[in-house]
Amino acid sequence: MTLRRAYRGLTVLLVGIFLVFQISAATHAASYGDAPHEHEGSICVIATLAEDDQGILPIAPEHIAESVSVECKWQKSFTSAAVVANQSRAPPPRGPPLFIQ
């Protein structure tokens, strides 16, 4: 078994486990809802963990500081340089060897 094949197998396994857990959580939520409940006398762990599914965001400040704009008074001078064509001589064209002619 090559390393690439083992890596692919591990990836498929992890994706499969992830999908199984997602599907089981969705079916559990559809069956019992968000209310706290018990399974055979013990508190449901899934419902307990799902209670804190939303994080608390900080309160936005009432006064947002004014944005400061900076104006640049110095500008680099732009000069358009003329494009100079290449004046060098190209190497002579190559042809077939002389002994073939």
LINFEN-V577011 format. One record per residue. N is the residue number from 1. PHI is phi in radians with two decimals (none if undefined). Layout:
n: <N;N>
phi: <PHI;PHI>
//
This chain:
n: <1;2;3;4;5;6;7;8;9;10;11;12;13;14;15;16;17;18;19;20;21;22;23;24;25;26;27;28;29;30;31;32;33;34;35;36;37;38;39;40;41;42;43;44;45;46;47;48;49;50;51;52;53;54;55;56;57;58;59;60;61;62;63;64;65;66;67;68;69;70;71;72;73;74;75;76;77;78;79;80;81;82;83;84;85;86;87;88;89;90;91;92;93;94;95;96;97;98;99;100;101>
phi: <none;-1.40;-1.16;-1.10;-1.18;-1.16;-1.13;-1.11;-1.11;-1.15;-1.12;-1.10;-1.10;-1.16;-1.12;-1.10;-1.09;-1.05;-1.13;-1.09;-1.17;-1.15;-1.18;-1.17;-1.17;-1.17;-1.20;-1.15;-1.15;-1.24;-1.37;-1.91;1.35;-1.60;-1.24;-1.11;-2.60;-2.15;-2.12;0.91;1.56;-1.99;-1.16;-1.27;-1.25;-1.10;-1.18;-1.17;-1.25;-1.36;-1.14;-1.78;-1.43;-2.02;-1.39;-1.60;-1.57;-1.19;-1.27;-1.23;-1.17;-1.26;-1.98;-1.66;-1.03;-1.14;-1.34;-1.77;-1.84;-1.93;-1.84;-1.55;-1.60;-1.76;-2.27;-1.17;-1.24;-1.90;-2.10;-1.55;-1.51;-1.20;-1.38;-1.69;-1.21;-1.20;-1.69;-1.35;-1.58;-1.33;-1.16;-1.10;-1.14;-1.72;-2.25;-1.19;-1.05;-1.17;-1.30;-1.47;-1.23>
//
